Amino acid sequence: MQATMLFLVGLSASLLAAPPMQQSVAPVLGPKAYHDGDVVEITDVTATSAKLEHGDTVRVKGRVRLDSHESANLCLYLTQIVGDGLEEVDRTQTVEVTKGLHEFDLSITIKHKGVLHLTFYDTKTGSPFGGTYFGTREQMQQIADWDVGYYLTR
């Protein structure tokens, strides 16, 4: 009896300590804009829930082609819909890419209500110059009228 109780206590503790399980999510693409020759292709999204909301951890894999700049930071960020706009950035959210074709693997823990995007940022000025929003169908319907044409003015 005591051995069974110890086993159950140990099993419970290991289950509580385990990280949340990731599940495959089929994202819907939203507003996007790129300079000629640049593109971000999402090949796989996994998350702790399909809702892609506050508290979820999201992992995004894909490929990029960068042609318009010698290098860029590709970043997985959240644009807040509610909040102060301030956001902590973790090293798993960004990767530097150079001209050409590259694969990426980025992750984020969503800390605010908002929508996710993958965006190229100039390594010298920090200005965005291309990217795409993605999320659930409902999230993309909420931002369907967003104009990301400013990406192309830089």
C-alpha positions in Angstrom: 0.0 0.0 0.0 2.8 2.4 0.9 4.7 1.6 -2.3 1.6 2.3 -4.3 1.0 5.7 -2.6 4.7 6.6 -3.2 4.3 5.6 -6.9 1.2 7.7 -7.3 2.7 10.7 -5.6 5.8 10.5 -7.8 3.7 10.1 -10.9 1.5 13.1 -10.0 4.6 15.2 -9.4 6.2 14.3 -12.7 2.9 15.1 -14.6 2.7 18.5 -12.8 6.3 19.3 -13.7 6.0 18.4 -17.3 5.7 21.2 -19.8 2.4 21.7 -21.6 2.0 19.5 -24.7 2.3 21.2 -28.0 -0.3 20.4 -30.7 -0.3 21.1 -34.4 -2.2 24.3 -35.4 -3.3 25.3 -38.9 -2.7 29.0 -39.0 -4.7 31.4 -41.2 -2.6 34.1 -42.9 -3.6 37.7 -42.5 -2.3 41.0 -43.8 1.1 40.8 -45.5 3.5 42.8 -47.6 7.0 42.0 -49.0 9.6 43.7 -51.2 10.2 41.8 -54.5 12.2 38.7 -53.8 11.4 38.5 -50.1 9.0 36.0 -48.6 8.3 34.1 -45.4 6.7 30.7 -45.7 5.3 29.1 -42.5 5.6 25.3 -42.8 4.6 24.2 -39.2 3.0 25.8 -36.2 2.6 24.0 -32.9 1.1 25.5 -29.7 -0.2 24.7 -26.3 -3.7 25.4 -27.6 -5.2 26.1 -31.0 -6.6 29.4 -29.7 -3.2 31.2 -30.0 -4.0 33.3 -27.0 -2.7 34.7 -23.8 -0.6 32.0 -22.0 0.0 29.9 -25.0 3.5 28.9 -26.1 3.8 28.9 -29.9 6.5 27.4 -32.1 6.8 28.4 -35.8 9.0 26.8 -38.4 9.4 27.8 -41.9 11.6 29.1 -44.7 12.5 32.6 -45.8 14.0 34.1 -48.9 15.7 37.4 -48.4 16.6 39.3 -51.6 16.0 43.0 -50.9 18.6 43.4 -48.1 22.0 41.9 -47.3 20.7 40.8 -43.9 17.7 41.1 -41.6 16.3 40.1 -38.3 13.4 37.8 -38.7 11.2 38.2 -35.6 8.2 36.4 -34.2 6.3 39.1 -32.4 2.9 39.9 -31.0 1.1 43.1 -31.9 -1.1 43.9 -28.8 -4.7 44.6 -29.4 -5.2 45.4 -25.7 -2.3 46.6 -23.5 0.4 49.1 -23.3 2.4 47.9 -26.3 5.4 47.0 -24.2 6.6 43.5 -24.8 9.6 41.5 -23.5 11.6 39.8 -26.2 13.2 36.4 -25.7 16.1 35.2 -27.8 13.9 32.4 -29.2 11.8 35.0 -31.0 14.5 36.3 -33.4 17.0 35.1 -35.9 19.4 37.0 -38.2 19.2 35.9 -41.8 21.4 36.9 -44.8 20.5 37.3 -48.4 19.3 33.9 -49.8 17.2 31.0 -48.6 17.1 30.0 -45.0 15.0 27.8 -42.6 13.9 29.2 -39.2 12.5 27.8 -36.0 11.1 30.5 -33.6 9.0 30.4 -30.5 7.0 32.8 -28.3 4.9 32.7 -25.1 1.9 35.0 -25.6 1.7 37.4 -22.7 -1.0 39.8 -24.0 -4.1 39.8 -26.1 -3.0 40.3 -29.7 -2.0 38.9 -33.0 1.2 37.1 -34.1 3.4 38.2 -37.0 6.7 37.2 -38.6 8.5 40.4 -39.7 11.8 41.3 -41.3 13.6 44.1 -39.6 16.6 46.0 -41.0 19.7 45.1 -38.9 21.0 48.7 -39.0 17.9 50.8 -38.5 15.5 48.4 -36.8 12.8 49.4 -39.3 10.3 46.7 -40.5 10.4 46.0 -44.2 8.2 43.0 -44.8 6.2 40.4 -43.1 2.9 38.6 -42.4 0.3 38.3 -39.7 -1.1 34.9 -38.8 -3.4 33.3 -36.3 -6.8 31.8 -35.9 -9.6 32.6 -38.4 -11.3 34.9 -35.9 -8.1 36.8 -35.1 -7.4 37.4 -38.8 -11.0 38.5 -39.4 -10.5 41.1 -36.6 -7.5 42.6 -38.5 -8.5 42.0 -42.1 -8.6 45.7 -42.7 -5.1 46.4 -41.4 -2.8 48.1 -43.9 0.8 46.8 -43.8 1.8 48.9 -46.8 4.2 50.8 -44.5 6.5 47.8 -44.8 7.2 48.7 -48.4 8.0 52.4 -47.7 11.3 51.5 -46.0 
